[in-house]
Amino acid sequence: MKLIIILLFFILSPFPLYADLSHANKMTKTPEYNKIKKTYERCVIQKGIEFVKVSSPTEAIQYAPIACKRELLSIKQFFLSSAFKNEIINALVQSVKEGAEIDLVNAVYKERLKYF
């Protein structure tokens, strides 16, 4: 009997987490979210290209996301209007930021190679 109760506890315990992830998946598929995300990504890449023209690639990669902080905060505001926990919101925002930074590195070095 105890074994069955323990087994049920381990099986049913992760369901709230999966429900949050399912809801997060639905939220990230909306056109409004995609528009905000694309705006942030465009801003980061544009600022990175502008910065690399007058500074080093390292500085451009470091400071371009900071220049687009307003757009990143609008993504966070989008998620705050939902019923997510703060940890999940921060993870989603961090995921968007890291994805934009990867694209930024590619864009910055591609722009820098034009000068060589």
Secondary structure, 3 states (H helix, E strand, C coil): CHHHHHHHHHHHCCHHHHHHHHHHHHHCCCHHHHHHHHHHHHHHHHHHHHHHCCCCHHHHHHHHHHHCHHHHHHHHHHHHCCCCCHHHHHHHHHHHHHHHHHHHHHHHHHHHHCCC
